[in-house]
Amino acid sequence: MPLTLSSEYVGRESRPLRLTVTARQIMNYAFAVDDPNPWYLDDTRPEGIVAPPMLATALTWKISENFTHYWDSAGFPAEVLARQVHYSEHIQWHRCMVPGDELEITGRVQAIVPHRAGTHLVMEYTARDRDRNVVFVESIGGLLRGVRCADEGRGDAGIFPETPDPAATPPAWERACYIDPWAPFRYDAGADIHFPIHTSPAFARSVGLPGIIYHGAATLSIALRELVNREAGGDPRRLKSAACLFTAMVRPASLITIQAFPGVQSGASVSFGFAVLNQQQKQAVSRASAVIAGI
């Protein structure tokens, strides 16, 4: 019998995850995505170090990898998650994390909507500090392949504007980056995000892939690394939000190309559309945007 998922679960909440951010986590994540920015590594700076923005995804993963514990009271059918692939991402940063931050992260089912390939499931994770101030909000979307949405769906799955056509709107700049053969293992270790499709050739082949693939969140992190360095003067505090869809695979030992399109000014902030092409020139990261605030 085909698996189905009802949108009745929209609005249900997880147990809270409580943790303390450490300097080791911050530096390890920077290592995981080859980012030598001194904001993340040089603890002799008078201000100390701050976390790479995408460390947020590594923290919320602690809920995802222990799904049955954190979501047990929500009654959510965990069996459908075996069909899940990372499909969408939207993060808003209210401030950078720093060593010693005591965070409480809570989850909420944000959307369950039909998709032509199955069902788009979006979880919203909100991190607050000990003063109850919001630090970041992540909306992470999984595509449940072959899982039929049992109804018309509910909730906001996000809006992801089309990536500009390079033929009509040439990129403002491009950057080619090599994803070396060890990159998936570095990300697995440095981000502390383990899923065997990224490190086990046997598992990858068992699900129909030719071999392991690079993490979508890591690919997005590399694109944001370049945007922060080029458009924000290396200051991660200026990155306020990012959103994208993951639409093609990136293999280790391959080149990716980051394309950033001309920014659009809105008040003191600039919004950039961007894309990441894999070695086959397919958009691995598409419908992507980032907002960078002024100084």
N, C-alpha and C positions, 0 to 999 in steps of 0.2 A: 504494500500500500504506500502511495507517495506521501512524503512528509509534508505537513502543512503547519502554518503558524498564524495564529489569530492576533489581530492588533489590540486585543483586550489587555495586553500586558503593558501598553504605553502608559507611562506615568508611574509605574512601580519603581521602587527604590531598592538600592543595595544596602548591605551593612557598611558602615564607614571603615575606611582604612586609615590608620594613624601611623605616621612615620616621621623621622627626623632626617632632613637632607644633610649629607656629609660632603666634605671637600673631596673625599675619594670618589664618590659617585660623580661629582661634577667633573673632575679631571679625567676619570675613566670614560665618561661619555664623550668628552672632547677628543680623546684618543680614538674612540670607536669610529668617529667620522672624520679623522685626520684633520682636526681643526686646531691649529697652533695659536689661536687668538689669545693674547695674554690676559684678557678679561677672565678667561676660564682657568688659566694655568699659573699665572704669576702671583703668588700669594705674598710677594713683597710690595705689591701696589698698596698705597695708603688706604684705598677703599676695599682691599681684599679682592677675592674672586667672586664671580657670579656664575650661575649655571647656564650652559647652552640652552636656548629656549626649548629645544626638542627633548630635553631631559624629561619634560612633562609626560611624554609618551611612555618612557621607561617606568615611571612611577605608577601610572594607571595600569600598566601591564600586570602589575602585581595583583590587581583585582581580576583581570581577565584570565590569568593562568590558574587562579584559584576560584574559578567561577562558581562552583557548587557551594563553596563556603560563603562567599560574599552575596550571592543572589538567592540563597536557599529560601529565605522568607518571602521572596517575590513570586515563588511558584513557577519560575520561568523554565521551559522545557530545554534543558541543556543539550539534549541529543541532537538538536538541529545545528548546533555549533560545529559539528564535525564537517559540515558542508561549507563552512565560512571561509572567505578570503577577504583580506583587507581591501576595501573599495573606496572609502571616502574619509577625508580628514578635515577638520576645521578646529583651529585652536585660537583662543583669544588670551593674550598675556596681559595681566594687569600690572605686574612687576616681575623683575628677575628673582629667581630663587637664590638664596645664599646659604652657606654652611650654617647649620644650627637651626634652620627653619623647621618648626614643628607644624606639620600639615595634617589636616583631616580631609580625606578625599571621599566624596559620596557619589554614587552613580544613580542615574535615572534613565529608564527606557524612554528615549526621545521620540523615536519614530519606528514604525513597522509599516512598510508600503510595498506594493507590488513592483516587481522589476521584470523585464522581459526574460531574464535568466533565472528568476526565482523570487527572492524577497530581499529588500534592502532594510537591514536592521541598524538603527543608530542608537548608540549609548552616549549619554552626556555625563561627563565627570567634572565635578567642581572641586577645586582645591582651595581650602581656606587656612589661614594661619591662626595662631593662638589667640589673636585679637578678633577673629571671625571675619577678617578682610579677605576678599577673593584674591587669589594669586593667579590662577589660570582656570579656564573652562575649555575642556576638550570635548568635541563631538566626533566620535569615531564610528565609522560605518562599515559594516560587514555585508558582503553579498552572499546570501545563503543560496548557493547554486542548487537548483532542483527542488528547493523547498517552496511550495506554493503559498502565497498569502491567502488566508481563508476568507478574506473580505476585501473591501475597497481600501483598507489601510487607514492609519491615523498618524498624526504627528508631523513635524517639520523635518524633512530629510536634508534640508539645506539647498541653497541655490549656488550653482557652479557655472558662471558665465562661460561661453565658448572661448577657447584660446584663439587669439588673433591668427589669421592666416598669414604666414610669413611672406607670401607672394604679394599680398595687399598691404601689410604692415610689417616692414622688415624689423627684425629684433634690434633693440638698441645695442645689445652686445650678446655674444655667445662665449661659452667656455666649455672646452672638452675636458673631461676628467676620466682617468682610468680607474676602473673598479678591479683591483688586483685579485688574484685567486684566494687570498687570505681574508679579503674584506668581510665576507659573511661571518667568518669565525671571530674576527675582531669585534664586529658589532654584537654578536651573540655574547661575547665575554664582557666587553666594555659597557654595553647598555644593560647587561643582565636580562636580555630578552631571548628566551630559548623557544624555538619552534622548529621541529626537525626538517621541515621543507627547505630550510636555509643552510643546514649543516650536514644532513644525512643523504648521500646519493641514493641509498637503498630506499629510504622513505620517499624521496622525490619521485623516483621511478615507479614506486608502488601506486602513486596517484596520477600517473600518466605524463610526468615531465621528463625531459631528457637528462636532467641533473638538477643540482641545487640552484636556487635563485636568490638574488640579493633582496634584502628587506625593503618594502615600500617606504617605511618611515625613515630608513637610513638614506634612501635616495632623496626624499624630501629634505632631510637634514643637510645633505650636501648642497642642494639648490639654495636653501636658506643661508647656509654658510657663505656662499658666494654673494647673495643679495646683501647680507649684513656687511660684508667686507667692502663691497663696491658702492652700495647706495646709502649705507648708514655709517660710513667711516669706521667700521669695525665695532661699533657700539651696539651690543645686543639689546640694550634698554629701549632702543628706538623701534624694534620690531614689535608691532602691536597685534597682528593677526596673520594667519595663513590658512589657506583652504585649497583643496585639490581633490581630484579623482585619480585612482591608480588603475591604469588601463592597458598596460603591457608589462611583460617581464623584463627584468635586468639580470643578465647572467654574470657571474664572476669572470674575470679575465676578458673584460670587454670595455669599450669606450661608451660613455654617455655624453650627451651634449645638452648643456643648460642654455636655454634661450630666454632672455628677459626683454620684454617689450617696453616701449616708452611709457613712463609713469604719468599718471593722471593726478593733478593736484586737487586736493579738497581741504580747504582751510590750511592748517599747519601740517597736514599729512599728505603722503603720496602713495597711491595704489599702483602696484605693478602687476601686470599679467606675466606669467611665465610658463614654460613647459620644459620637460626633460625628455629627450629622445634617447632611445636605446641604440645599440649598434646597428640594428636593422632599420633605423630611422622611424620607428614607431614611437608614439607618445606614451612613455611609461608613466609620466606624471602629466596629467592634462587638466584643462579648465582650472588652472592654478592661479592664485592671486595672493599677494602679501601687501600689508599696509605698514609703511614706515613713517614714524612721526618725525617732526622737525626737532631741531636741537633745543 
